[in-house]
């Protein structure tokens, strides 16, 4: 999972989240925060304490973010998602929200043969989970 860039749409900042270099979603900070909060609720204490990073702050010292602040937040969000990706097996097992998040990329319809094969393996490996 990567967050290679951002886009400003009037007063909203959108982050481009890329899975495996082929699947992309534009997400708001609030959507990524909701994912993080859901994962925290659904995972074990071990997973929360040892594997999950803290989530980047929405603002810096109570103010909106400058371009530099948005870039720092983009980097922090990417590090956060990279941590999720590093521990994807455990998160897939424990968190329905994480599974839904990953499936959202594939629901967008832009799949190549390699990513389709990966999805099929994931579904086969996770058949006993609600993927």
FIDRENKOL-943988 format. One line per 5 residues: their letters; for each residue y negated, x negated, z of N, C-alpha, C, O, CB. Coordinates in steps of 0.02 Angstrom, whole numbers, plus 50000, padded with zeros to 5 digits. Glycine has a CB too. Layout:
<lumnus>
A> Y X Z Y X Z Y X Z Y X Z Y X Z  ...;
</lumnus>
This chain:
<lumnus>
XXXXX> 50059 49958 50000 50000 50000 50000 49938 49956 50000 49932 49910 50040 50000 50048 50061  49893 49970 49954 49832 49932 49949 49772 49979 49944 49779 50037 49924 49834 49885 49887  49714 49954 49963 49651 49990 49955 49605 49943 49917 49563 49910 49947 49621 50012 50025  49612 49941 49850 49575 49891 49812 49500 49904 49803 49462 49857 49792 49605 49884 49746  49479 49967 49807 49408 49980 49798 49388 50048 49826 49429 50087 49849 49390 49977 49724;
XXXXX> 49323 50060 49824 49295 50122 49850 49250 50152 49797 49229 50120 49749 49255 50109 49916  49235 50216 49807 49190 50252 49762 49146 50296 49806 49171 50332 49850 49229 50294 49707  49082 50295 49794 49036 50339 49830 49023 50399 49787 49006 50394 49728 48970 50303 49848  49030 50457 49817 49016 50520 49782 48965 50558 49825 48983 50594 49871 49082 50563 49772  48902 50549 49810 48846 50575 49849 48851 50548 49920 48837 50489 49931 48845 50652 49849;
XXXXX> 48869 50589 49969 48872 50566 50038 48943 50551 50061 48954 50537 50120 48842 50618 50084  48991 50553 50016 49061 50542 50034 49085 50476 50004 49070 50459 49947 49105 50601 50008  49123 50439 50044 49154 50377 50021 49228 50391 50011 49262 50416 50056 49142 50318 50071  49253 50375 49952 49324 50384 49936 49356 50315 49929 49326 50269 49900 49333 50426 49871  49416 50309 49956 49453 50246 49953 49512 50255 49906 49550 50303 49911 49477 50225 50025;
XXXXX> 49519 50208 49860 49575 50210 49812 49634 50177 49846 49634 50117 49859 49557 50175 49744  49686 50217 49859 49747 50192 49891 49800 50187 49837 49812 50236 49800 49771 50239 49950  49831 50129 49831 49880 50115 49778 49947 50099 49810 49951 50058 49856 49857 50058 49732  49999 50130 49785 50068 50119 49807 50106 50083 49752 50109 50108 49696 50104 50186 49827  50135 50026 49767 50176 49987 49720 50140 49969 49656 50172 49958 49605 50239 50025 49704;
XXXXX> 50074 49967 49657 50036 49949 49598 50035 50000 49542 50004 49988 49490 50061 49886 49572  50069 50057 49551 50074 50106 49497 50050 50175 49515 50032 50214 49471 50145 50110 49473  50050 50193 49578 50031 50260 49599 49966 50257 49639 49959 50213 49682 50087 50293 49641  49920 50302 49624 49854 50298 49653 49830 50366 49679 49844 50418 49648 49805 50271 49603  49795 50364 49735 49761 50423 49762 49691 50402 49784 49683 50346 49810 49801 50455 49820;
XXXXX> 49642 50445 49776 49576 50435 49806 49574 50477 49870 49584 50538 49867 49518 50455 49756  49562 50444 49927 49563 50479 49991 49500 50465 50031 49471 50411 50027 49625 50459 50031  49480 50514 50069 49424 50506 50114 49448 50472 50178 49508 50473 50194 49390 50574 50130  49402 50443 50214 49417 50413 50279 49451 50463 50324 49500 50448 50358 49353 50385 50311  49424 50525 50325 49450 50576 50370 49524 50592 50354 49562 50607 50400 49408 50640 50365;
XXXXX> 49543 50589 50291 49613 50602 50274 49659 50546 50298 49714 50559 50322 49621 50610 50198  49635 50485 50293 49674 50428 50319 49678 50430 50395 49729 50411 50424 49645 50362 50295  49624 50451 50427 49624 50458 50500 49673 50512 50522 49710 50502 50570 49554 50474 50526  49675 50569 50487 49722 50622 50503 49794 50597 50496 49837 50613 50538 49711 50683 50457  49808 50557 50444 49875 50529 50436 49891 50484 50496 49945 50490 50525 49880 50488 50370;
XXXXX> 49846 50441 50515 49857 50396 50571 49870 50435 50635 49916 50418 50672 49796 50349 50580  49830 50486 50648 49839 50526 50709 49906 50562 50709 49939 50567 50761 49782 50577 50715  49927 50588 50651 49992 50622 50646 50049 50573 50659 50097 50589 50694 50001 50656 50577  50044 50513 50630 50096 50462 50640 50099 50444 50714 50154 50436 50741 50082 50399 50598  50043 50437 50747 50043 50421 50819 50078 50475 50859 50115 50459 50906 49971 50413 50844;
XXXXX> 50068 50539 50841 50101 50593 50878 50176 50595 50866 50213 50616 50910 50070 50660 50858  50198 50575 50807 50268 50584 50788 50312 50524 50802 50373 50530 50798 50271 50599 50715  50283 50467 50818 50324 50407 50827 50337 50391 50900 50302 50415 50945 50290 50348 50793  50387 50351 50911 50405 50331 50979 50351 50286 51010 50310 50258 50974 50473 50295 50980  50353 50280 51075 50305 50237 51110 50312 50165 51086 50262 50130 51078 50316 50241 51187;
XXXXX> 50373 50142 51074 50384 50074 51048 50348 50064 50982 50312 50015 50972 50460 50059 51040  50357 50111 50937 50326 50107 50871 50249 50106 50878 50216 50066 50846 50348 50165 50826  50223 50150 50919 50151 50154 50927 50122 50089 50956 50071 50064 50931 50132 50212 50972  50153 50063 51006 50126 50005 51042 50136 49940 51004 50092 49897 51004 50157 49999 51110  50193 49932 50971 50210 49868 50941 50194 49863 50867 50179 49809 50842 50283 49854 50951;
XXXXX> 50197 49919 50832 50193 49915 50759 50130 49943 50729 50108 49920 50676 50251 49950 50731  50100 49992 50761 50043 50025 50730 49977 49995 50753 49965 49988 50813 50044 50100 50746  49936 49977 50705 49870 49949 50723 49822 50003 50745 49834 50062 50734 49841 49910 50663  49768 49983 50776 49717 50032 50792 49681 50050 50727 49680 50011 50680 49666 50004 50845  49653 50109 50726 49621 50133 50664 49549 50110 50662 49515 50110 50713 49626 50210 50659;
XXXXX> 49524 50090 50603 49454 50068 50597 49405 50123 50617 49417 50182 50604 49440 50044 50526  49350 50103 50646 49298 50151 50667 49264 50183 50607 49258 50154 50554 49246 50115 50711  49243 50245 50618 49208 50282 50565 49139 50252 50552 49117 50246 50495 49202 50356 50582  49104 50235 50605 49037 50207 50598 49034 50141 50636 49079 50124 50674 48983 50256 50625  48980 50106 50625 48969 50043 50660 48911 50053 50708 48854 50063 50686 48954 49985 50609;
XXXXX> 48925 50049 50772 48875 50056 50825 48836 50122 50818 48775 50123 50828 48826 49997 50823  48872 50176 50802 48842 50242 50801 48801 50258 50738 48772 50311 50734 48799 50250 50859  48800 50212 50691 48762 50224 50629 48809 50229 50570 48866 50207 50572 48711 50168 50618  48783 50258 50516 48821 50260 50454 48833 50190 50429 48802 50142 50453 48785 50302 50401  48876 50183 50380 48894 50117 50356 48853 50097 50296 48840 50137 50251 48967 50115 50339;
XXXXX> 48834 50034 50295 48801 50004 50237 48856 49986 50187 48915 49996 50200 48759 49941 50258  48836 49960 50130 48885 49938 50080 48931 49885 50111 48992 49885 50099 48850 49909 50018  48903 49840 50150 48943 49788 50183 48991 49819 50233 49049 49799 50239 48897 49737 50218  48966 49869 50270 49008 49903 50319 49065 49941 50286 49121 49943 50311 48967 49950 50361  49050 49972 50229 49102 50008 50191 49155 49959 50168 49215 49975 50170 49072 50046 50131;
XXXXX> 49134 49901 50145 49183 49850 50123 49225 49826 50181 49286 49816 50174 49146 49790 50089  49194 49816 50239 49234 49795 50298 49284 49849 50317 49341 49834 50335 49187 49780 50358  49262 49912 50313 49309 49967 50330 49365 49970 50278 49422 49983 50296 49271 50034 50333  49349 49960 50214 49401 49959 50162 49454 49907 50178 49514 49920 50173 49370 49946 50092  49432 49847 50196 49478 49793 50213 49520 49813 50274 49581 49802 50275 49440 49727 50227;
XXXXX> 49488 49842 50325 49525 49863 50386 49575 49918 50369 49630 49918 50396 49475 49887 50440  49556 49966 50326 49602 50019 50306 49662 49989 50268 49719 50009 50278 49567 50072 50262  49648 49941 50225 49702 49909 50188 49750 49873 50235 49811 49878 50227 49674 49860 50136  49723 49837 50284 49766 49803 50333 49808 49854 50371 49867 49842 50385 49724 49761 50382  49778 49910 50388 49813 49963 50423 49872 49989 50381 49928 49995 50405 49765 50021 50441;
XXXXX> 49858 50005 50317 49910 50031 50273 49963 49978 50258 50022 49995 50249 49879 50057 50208  49943 49915 50254 49992 49862 50244 50040 49858 50303 50100 49845 50294 49958 49793 50234  50015 49871 50362 50057 49871 50422 50107 49929 50418 50165 49922 50436 50014 49877 50486  50083 49988 50394 50129 50044 50384 50183 50024 50335 50242 50037 50347 50090 50106 50358  50163 49993 50280 50211 49975 50228 50262 49924 50254 50321 49928 50238 50174 49946 50167;
XXXXX> 50239 49878 50295 50284 49827 50324 50339 49860 50366 50395 49835 50368 50244 49777 50367  50322 49914 50399 50370 49948 50444 50389 50016 50416 50402 50063 50454 50340 49955 50514  50391 50022 50349 50403 50087 50318 50471 50117 50336 50476 50179 50339 50398 50080 50243  50521 50077 50348 50587 50105 50364 50584 50144 50430 50608 50200 50434 50640 50049 50369  50554 50114 50481 50548 50148 50545 50502 50209 50540 50517 50261 50567 50521 50100 50598;
XXXXX> 50446 50201 50504 50400 50257 50498 50431 50314 50458 50421 50373 50474 50335 50235 50464  50469 50298 50406 50503 50350 50367 50552 50388 50411 50561 50448 50404 50539 50319 50306  50585 50352 50455 50634 50383 50500 50600 50428 50552 50626 50481 50568 50676 50330 50534  50543 50406 50579 50514 50440 50636 50458 50489 50619 50444 50535 50658 50487 50390 50684  50426 50481 50562 50365 50520 50550 50367 50562 50486 50364 50536 50431 50306 50473 50546;
XXXXX> 50373 50628 50494 50369 50673 50436 50302 50666 50400 50299 50672 50338 50379 50745 50458  50248 50653 50436 50183 50645 50404 50182 50584 50358 50154 50587 50303 50127 50637 50457  50213 50530 50379 50217 50470 50336 50258 50485 50274 50240 50464 50219 50246 50411 50375  50313 50520 50282 50355 50538 50224 50316 50582 50175 50318 50571 50115 50420 50575 50246  50279 50631 50201 50238 50674 50157 50185 50633 50122 50171 50644 50063 50205 50730 50198;
XXXXX> 50154 50586 50157 50103 50543 50127 50132 50503 50068 50101 50501 50015 50075 50494 50180  50190 50473 50077 50220 50434 50023 50239 50480 49965 50229 50463 49907 50283 50396 50049  50266 50538 49980 50285 50585 49927 50224 50610 49887 50231 50626 49828 50322 50646 49956  50166 50612 49918 50105 50633 49884 50090 50589 49824 50067 50613 49772 50046 50633 49932  50104 50525 49830 50093 50479 49774 50136 50499 49714 50114 50500 49657 50108 50406 49795;
XXXXX> 50199 50516 49728 50246 50532 49674 50232 50601 49646 50247 50615 49588 50318 50529 49699  50203 50645 49685 50187 50712 49661 50130 50711 49611 50120 50759 49574 50170 50758 49720  50092 50655 49610 50036 50651 49563 50059 50646 49491 50019 50654 49446 49992 50591 49581  50124 50632 49479 50151 50633 49412 50147 50568 49373 50173 50566 49317 50116 50684 49374  50116 50517 49399 50113 50454 49361 50168 50407 49385 50157 50366 49430 50043 50420 49369;
XXXXX> 50226 50414 49356 50284 50376 49376 50311 50335 49318 50314 50359 49262 50339 50421 49403  50330 50274 49331 50366 50235 49281 50440 50233 49301 50458 50257 49354 50336 50164 49273  50482 50203 49259 50554 50202 49273 50570 50167 49339 50615 50189 49375 50591 50169 49216  50535 50113 49353 50549 50076 49415 50532 50116 49477 50571 50116 49525 50509 50012 49416  50476 50151 49476 50457 50190 49535 50501 50252 49542 50513 50274 49598 50384 50209 49532;
XXXXX> 50523 50280 49486 50569 50336 49490 50635 50315 49522 50662 50351 49563 50582 50366 49420  50660 50256 49503 50721 50230 49533 50711 50218 49608 50756 50232 49648 50743 50165 49498  50653 50193 49627 50640 50181 49697 50639 50247 49736 50666 50251 49791 50573 50144 49706  50608 50299 49707 50606 50364 49739 50677 50391 49748 50693 50418 49801 50564 50413 49699  50719 50384 49697 50787 50409 49702 50826 50372 49756 50864 50403 49793 50823 50401 49634;
XXXXX> 50815 50305 49762 50849 50267 49815 50824 50289 49883 50863 50297 49930 50837 50191 49806  50758 50299 49889 50729 50322 49953 50758 50389 49973 50775 50399 50031 50653 50326 49948  50763 50435 49926 50790 50501 49941 50864 50496 49961 50886 50531 50006 50782 50548 49882  50902 50453 49926 50973 50445 49943 50981 50414 50012 51022 50436 50052 51008 50402 49889  50941 50362 50027 50945 50329 50091 50921 50373 50148 50942 50364 50206 50904 50265 50090;
XXXXX> 50877 50420 50133 50846 50461 50185 50870 50534 50182 50835 50578 50206 50771 50459 50179  50928 50545 50154 50952 50613 50144 50956 50652 50210 50948 50713 50210 51020 50612 50111  50969 50617 50265 50975 50652 50328 50907 50664 50361 50904 50693 50416 51019 50613 50375  50853 50642 50329 50786 50656 50354 50755 50710 50311 50777 50722 50256 50742 50593 50355  50703 50740 50337 50667 50792 50299 50615 50760 50255 50555 50766 50268 50634 50843 50347;
X> 50637 50727 50202 50592 50690 50158 50563 50734 50106 50523 50711 50064 50628 50633 50125;
</lumnus>
